[in-house]
Amino acid sequence: MHDKMKSVTTGDLIRAYFDAFNRNDPEALLATLADDVVHDINEGGVEVGVDAFRRFKAHMDTCYREQIVDLVVFENGNRGAAEFNVEGSYIQTDSGLPPATGQRYFIPATAFFTVEEGKFSRVTSYYNLRNWIAAVSPGSPDDVE
């Protein structure tokens, strides 16, 4: 089993992470993470550990229904990145954000990963929060028809 883990590339692990995400299989997604994973949250703080990531993912699943599309994976040894679009629905109001009414959105995003011993030791996600808010706020000054 240990040899099998070594044969998994960073790109394979990134694809497995997003495949689990798109299947709405949080346990398979969490299985890609090291116990002490460092999670850099977009325009937020830093959380450490699988349990913190589990709570984050459960919260996200409560407020949003998302699919990752147009995934492009880059890898260089134990580091990797992904560029993709997020196609989603905002289904429950998230603290400090506009009210949710089922608004649909489509936004570009990226994620960066570091792998140690066959699992992610770091996950960092980026997207433009201002553009997301504009997408879910009809009539916003940034809302372009």
C-alpha positions as protocol buffer text, in pm:
chain_id: "A"
residue {
  index: 1
  type: MET
  ca { x: 0 y: 0 z: 0 }
}
residue {
  index: 2
  type: HIS
  ca { x: 280 y: 241 z: 84 }
}
residue {
  index: 3
  type: ASP
  ca { x: 438 y: 185 z: -261 }
}
residue {
  index: 4
  type: LYS
  ca { x: 101 y: 254 z: -425 }
}
residue {
  index: 5
  type: MET
  ca { x: 77 y: 588 z: -243 }
}
residue {
  index: 6
  type: LYS
  ca { x: 421 y: 685 z: -375 }
}
residue {
  index: 7
  type: SER
  ca { x: 312 y: 621 z: -733 }
}
residue {
  index: 8
  type: VAL
  ca { x: 30 y: 875 z: -707 }
}
residue {
  index: 9
  type: THR
  ca { x: 143 y: 1203 z: -862 }
}
residue {
  index: 10
  type: THR
  ca { x: 56 y: 1548 z: -734 }
}
residue {
  index: 11
  type: GLY
  ca { x: -167 y: 1591 z: -1040 }
}
residue {
  index: 12
  type: ASP
  ca { x: -345 y: 1261 z: -966 }
}
residue {
  index: 13
  type: LEU
  ca { x: -412 y: 1375 z: -610 }
}
residue {
  index: 14
  type: ILE
  ca { x: -545 y: 1713 z: -727 }
}
residue {
  index: 15
  type: ARG
  ca { x: -780 y: 1541 z: -972 }
}
residue {
  index: 16
  type: ALA
  ca { x: -896 y: 1300 z: -698 }
}
residue {
  index: 17
  type: TYR
  ca { x: -968 y: 1598 z: -469 }
}
residue {
  index: 18
  type: PHE
  ca { x: -1183 y: 1773 z: -730 }
}
residue {
  index: 19
  type: ASP
  ca { x: -1349 y: 1449 z: -842 }
}
residue {
  index: 20
  type: ALA
  ca { x: -1458 y: 1391 z: -481 }
}
residue {
  index: 21
  type: PHE
  ca { x: -1571 y: 1755 z: -459 }
}
residue {
  index: 22
  type: ASN
  ca { x: -1788 y: 1718 z: -770 }
}
residue {
  index: 23
  type: ARG
  ca { x: -1936 y: 1388 z: -645 }
}
residue {
  index: 24
  type: ASN
  ca { x: -2022 y: 1562 z: -316 }
}
residue {
  index: 25
  type: ASP
  ca { x: -1816 y: 1298 z: -136 }
}
residue {
  index: 26
  type: PRO
  ca { x: -1658 y: 1489 z: 154 }
}
residue {
  index: 27
  type: GLU
  ca { x: -1498 y: 1180 z: 308 }
}
residue {
  index: 28
  type: ALA
  ca { x: -1312 y: 1099 z: -16 }
}
residue {
  index: 29
  type: LEU
  ca { x: -1204 y: 1464 z: -37 }
}
residue {
  index: 30
  type: LEU
  ca { x: -1085 y: 1462 z: 325 }
}
residue {
  index: 31
  type: ALA
  ca { x: -892 y: 1139 z: 258 }
}
residue {
  index: 32
  type: THR
  ca { x: -658 y: 1339 z: 31 }
}
residue {
  index: 33
  type: LEU
  ca { x: -553 y: 1559 z: 325 }
}
residue {
  index: 34
  type: ALA
  ca { x: -275 y: 1511 z: 578 }
}
residue {
  index: 35
  type: ASP
  ca { x: -391 y: 1512 z: 941 }
}
residue {
  index: 36
  type: ASP
  ca { x: -219 y: 1849 z: 995 }
}
residue {
  index: 37
  type: VAL
  ca { x: -317 y: 2006 z: 661 }
}
residue {
  index: 38
  type: VAL
  ca { x: -282 y: 2385 z: 646 }
}
residue {
  index: 39
  type: HIS
  ca { x: -584 y: 2540 z: 477 }
}
residue {
  index: 40
  type: ASP
  ca { x: -549 y: 2900 z: 357 }
}
residue {
  index: 41
  type: ILE
  ca { x: -907 y: 3020 z: 315 }
}
residue {
  index: 42
  type: ASN
  ca { x: -980 y: 3270 z: 38 }
}
residue {
  index: 43
  type: GLU
  ca { x: -976 y: 3622 z: 188 }
}
residue {
  index: 44
  type: GLY
  ca { x: -995 y: 3458 z: 531 }
}
residue {
  index: 45
  type: GLY
  ca { x: -780 y: 3299 z: 790 }
}
residue {
  index: 46
  type: VAL
  ca { x: -566 y: 2989 z: 810 }
}
residue {
  index: 47
  type: GLU
  ca { x: -697 y: 2669 z: 965 }
}
residue {
  index: 48
  type: VAL
  ca { x: -494 y: 2361 z: 1053 }
}
residue {
  index: 49
  type: GLY
  ca { x: -607 y: 2001 z: 1060 }
}
residue {
  index: 50
  type: VAL
  ca { x: -854 y: 1768 z: 893 }
}
residue {
  index: 51
  type: ASP
  ca { x: -1121 y: 1837 z: 1156 }
}
residue {
  index: 52
  type: ALA
  ca { x: -1109 y: 2211 z: 1083 }
}
residue {
  index: 53
  type: PHE
  ca { x: -1128 y: 2136 z: 710 }
}
residue {
  index: 54
  type: ARG
  ca { x: -1425 y: 1902 z: 774 }
}
residue {
  index: 55
  type: ARG
  ca { x: -1612 y: 2183 z: 956 }
}
residue {
  index: 56
  type: PHE
  ca { x: -1526 y: 2429 z: 677 }
}
residue {
  index: 57
  type: LYS
  ca { x: -1649 y: 2187 z: 408 }
}
residue {
  index: 58
  type: ALA
  ca { x: -1973 y: 2115 z: 599 }
}
residue {
  index: 59
  type: HIS
  ca { x: -2040 y: 2489 z: 629 }
}
residue {
  index: 60
  type: MET
  ca { x: -1972 y: 2543 z: 259 }
}
residue {
  index: 61
  type: ASP
  ca { x: -2204 y: 2254 z: 167 }
}
residue {
  index: 62
  type: THR
  ca { x: -2479 y: 2412 z: 378 }
}
residue {
  index: 63
  type: CYS
  ca { x: -2454 y: 2750 z: 203 }
}
residue {
  index: 64
  type: TYR
  ca { x: -2347 y: 2657 z: -151 }
}
residue {
  index: 65
  type: ARG
  ca { x: -2402 y: 2389 z: -416 }
}
residue {
  index: 66
  type: GLU
  ca { x: -2099 y: 2395 z: -645 }
}
residue {
  index: 67
  type: GLN
  ca { x: -1938 y: 2204 z: -927 }
}
residue {
  index: 68
  type: ILE
  ca { x: -1586 y: 2251 z: -1057 }
}
residue {
  index: 69
  type: VAL
  ca { x: -1570 y: 2278 z: -1436 }
}
residue {
  index: 70
  type: ASP
  ca { x: -1298 y: 2348 z: -1692 }
}
residue {
  index: 71
  type: LEU
  ca { x: -1032 y: 2203 z: -1456 }
}
residue {
  index: 72
  type: VAL
  ca { x: -670 y: 2245 z: -1564 }
}
residue {
  index: 73
  type: VAL
  ca { x: -405 y: 2089 z: -1339 }
}
residue {
  index: 74
  type: PHE
  ca { x: -40 y: 2191 z: -1316 }
}
residue {
  index: 75
  type: GLU
  ca { x: 222 y: 2001 z: -1119 }
}
residue {
  index: 76
  type: ASN
  ca { x: 588 y: 2036 z: -1034 }
}
residue {
  index: 77
  type: GLY
  ca { x: 710 y: 1764 z: -801 }
}
residue {
  index: 78
  type: ASN
  ca { x: 530 y: 1793 z: -469 }
}
residue {
  index: 79
  type: ARG
  ca { x: 361 y: 2121 z: -560 }
}
residue {
  index: 80
  type: GLY
  ca { x: 62 y: 2169 z: -781 }
}
residue {
  index: 81
  type: ALA
  ca { x: -203 y: 2413 z: -887 }
}
residue {
  index: 82
  type: ALA
  ca { x: -542 y: 2402 z: -1048 }
}
residue {
  index: 83
  type: GLU
  ca { x: -726 y: 2661 z: -1253 }
}
residue {
  index: 84
  type: PHE
  ca { x: -1100 y: 2613 z: -1290 }
}
residue {
  index: 85
  type: ASN
  ca { x: -1443 y: 2769 z: -1291 }
}
residue {
  index: 86
  type: VAL
  ca { x: -1694 y: 2731 z: -1012 }
}
residue {
  index: 87
  type: GLU
  ca { x: -2052 y: 2684 z: -1122 }
}
residue {
  index: 88
  type: GLY
  ca { x: -2277 y: 2721 z: -822 }
}
residue {
  index: 89
  type: SER
  ca { x: -2592 y: 2817 z: -639 }
}
residue {
  index: 90
  type: TYR
  ca { x: -2604 y: 3026 z: -323 }
}
residue {
  index: 91
  type: ILE
  ca { x: -2864 y: 2840 z: -116 }
}
residue {
  index: 92
  type: GLN
  ca { x: -2831 y: 2965 z: 244 }
}
residue {
  index: 93
  type: THR
  ca { x: -2712 y: 3306 z: 360 }
}
residue {
  index: 94
  type: ASP
  ca { x: -2351 y: 3301 z: 476 }
}
residue {
  index: 95
  type: SER
  ca { x: -2243 y: 3533 z: 757 }
}
residue {
  index: 96
  type: GLY
  ca { x: -2142 y: 3879 z: 636 }
}
residue {
  index: 97
  type: LEU
  ca { x: -2252 y: 3813 z: 276 }
}
residue {
  index: 98
  type: PRO
  ca { x: -2563 y: 3913 z: 78 }
}
residue {
  index: 99
  type: PRO
  ca { x: -2886 y: 3721 z: 141 }
}
residue {
  index: 100
  type: ALA
  ca { x: -2914 y: 3386 z: -38 }
}
residue {
  index: 101
  type: THR
  ca { x: -3211 y: 3326 z: -266 }
}
residue {
  index: 102
  type: GLY
  ca { x: -3073 y: 3045 z: -479 }
}
residue {
  index: 103
  type: GLN
  ca { x: -2870 y: 3280 z: -698 }
}
residue {
  index: 104
  type: ARG
  ca { x: -2659 y: 3107 z: -963 }
}
residue {
  index: 105
  type: TYR
  ca { x: -2298 y: 3210 z: -1026 }
}
residue {
  index: 106
  type: PHE
  ca { x: -2005 y: 3118 z: -1246 }
}
residue {
  index: 107
  type: ILE
  ca { x: -1664 y: 3244 z: -1132 }
}
residue {
  index: 108
  type: PRO
  ca { x: -1299 y: 3164 z: -1209 }
}
residue {
  index: 109
  type: ALA
  ca { x: -1083 y: 3032 z: -926 }
}
residue {
  index: 110
  type: THR
  ca { x: -746 y: 2874 z: -852 }
}
residue {
  index: 111
  type: ALA
  ca { x: -606 y: 2647 z: -585 }
}
residue {
  index: 112
  type: PHE
  ca { x: -251 y: 2566 z: -483 }
}
residue {
  index: 113
  type: PHE
  ca { x: -139 y: 2244 z: -317 }
}
residue {
  index: 114
  type: THR
  ca { x: 166 y: 2100 z: -144 }
}
residue {
  index: 115
  type: VAL
  ca { x: 198 y: 1722 z: -108 }
}
residue {
  index: 116
  type: GLU
  ca { x: 391 y: 1539 z: 163 }
}
residue {
  index: 117
  type: GLU
  ca { x: 388 y: 1161 z: 204 }
}
residue {
  index: 118
  type: GLY
  ca { x: 109 y: 1116 z: -51 }
}
residue {
  index: 119
  type: LYS
  ca { x: -139 y: 1366 z: 97 }
}
residue {
  index: 120
  type: PHE
  ca { x: -198 y: 1739 z: 83 }
}
residue {
  index: 121
  type: SER
  ca { x: -14 y: 1925 z: 356 }
}
residue {
  index: 122
  type: ARG
  ca { x: -134 y: 2263 z: 225 }
}
residue {
  index: 123
  type: VAL
  ca { x: -443 y: 2376 z: 33 }
}
residue {
  index: 124
  type: THR
  ca { x: -481 y: 2740 z: -69 }
}
residue {
  index: 125
  type: SER
  ca { x: -785 y: 2865 z: -261 }
}
residue {
  index: 126
  type: TYR
  ca { x: -830 y: 3195 z: -444 }
}
residue {
  index: 127
  type: TYR
  ca { x: -1118 y: 3364 z: -620 }
}
residue {
  index: 128
  type: ASN
  ca { x: -1233 y: 3724 z: -649 }
}
residue {
  index: 129
  type: LEU
  ca { x: -1485 y: 3771 z: -368 }
}
residue {
  index: 130
  type: ARG
  ca { x: -1593 y: 4111 z: -503 }
}
residue {
  index: 131
  type: ASN
  ca { x: -1688 y: 3951 z: -835 }
}
residue {
  index: 132
  type: TRP
  ca { x: -1875 y: 3672 z: -655 }
}
residue {
  index: 133
  type: ILE
  ca { x: -2072 y: 3927 z: -450 }
}
residue {
  index: 134
  type: ALA
  ca { x: -2157 y: 4114 z: -771 }
}
residue {
  index: 135
  type: ALA
  ca { x: -2273 y: 3787 z: -928 }
}
residue {
  index: 136
  type: VAL
  ca { x: -2519 y: 3717 z: -643 }
}
residue {
  index: 137
  type: SER
  ca { x: -2632 y: 4080 z: -596 }
}
residue {
  index: 138
  type: PRO
  ca { x: -2857 y: 4189 z: -884 }
}
residue {
  index: 139
  type: GLY
  ca { x: -2853 y: 4564 z: -917 }
}
residue {
  index: 140
  type: SER
  ca { x: -2504 y: 4589 z: -769 }
}
residue {
  index: 141
  type: PRO
  ca { x: -2297 y: 4870 z: -928 }
}
residue {
  index: 142
  type: ASP
  ca { x: -2067 y: 4597 z: -1058 }
}
residue {
  index: 143
  type: ASP
  ca { x: -2356 y: 4395 z: -1204 }
}
residue {
  index: 144
  type: VAL
  ca { x: -2315 y: 4402 z: -1581 }
}
residue {
  index: 145
  type: GLU
  ca { x: -2606 y: 4302 z: -1803 }
}
